[in-house]
Amino acid sequence: MAMDISALNYFMPVFSFLFVFVLIYALLAKTKILGENKFVHILISLVLSIFFLVRTSLVEFVKLNSAWFVVFIVCIFFILLLISFTHGKLDVITKPWVAWVLIGLLIIMFIISSTFTLGWAIEWGSLAGWMNTSWFGMVLLIVIAIVAAWVLTKK
C-alpha cells in the first residue's frame, strides 16, 4: 500500500521553485551559455523559477514530469540490467545513437506532458476523431512506405 503524503501538496510550489531554480542554475553554470558570471546565472534562474510559484499549471507540469522521469529512469535501469544479464556486456550503451534516442524520448515525454498539464497544443478528442477517419490509414501507410523506401535505397 502506498504511503499517504498528501500533506506535501501544501509545499509543492516551494519544492517546484527549488527544483527549477537548482536545475536551471546548474545548467547555466555547467554549459556557460551566458558566460561565467554567477550573478547572471542566479538572476535568470530566480526569474524563471518564480514563474513556478505564480502559475499553478507549471507546478502540475513539474509534478507530472518528475514522476514520469523517475519511471523512465527505472525502466532504463531495468532494460540495462536485462541486457547485462543476457549478453554479459553493455556494448550497446557505448554507441552515441543510444544517447540521442534517450534524449529524443525525454523530449517527447516533456512535450506530451506539457500538452496535458498546460493544454497548449493538442486537443486529444479531435486528434482521436481524426485518427478514426477512413483516410488516416492510407496516409499512415504512405508515410511508412516512404520511410521504408528511403531506408532500403540508402544502403
Steps between C-alpha positions, in 0.01 A plus 500: 500500500626845413587751770273803542708810427214737426636747756794563265261648242495817710874542444499389134534855357807557717649165397434583135661840545813347657518220246476734202739752657770239565451332163520821296793633701690173458433497125610861458811452712598175331441601138620861546255616232476844659861525606650436841327776696328325792275799569346468153449127551332554836284785369373307199443189711311704756278671242415177321431313821271777628267413213452164670374673813259721309343249262345189651496328161880512497507329839279225354741478207795443735303244704402303191844513340692410814282194553532383140872579496553267795296230325711554185828469692382184679395345167837585344675349803303176467564483126873544556491242775324256269754564222789446740354169618434368151812610314743561780626819332346842459654585163169641383522788748832623367345584164423874462159442341372348826546832679319685220211254514470549877510879463237480227276288722538749786411792271192316372402423861531869598297615199219253562486578872496873429198456274319321782584747773518827309247411228679697232541285194285195456132452556498125556132453415536650153824309446327171582215596264750577225675168549170314457435643153516272198796674333730505805608139437585584141714799602674294767569222248648750253728646769618152600563412134704819448714430809550136397597602144745757635661246735524235227645731236748650744703177517 
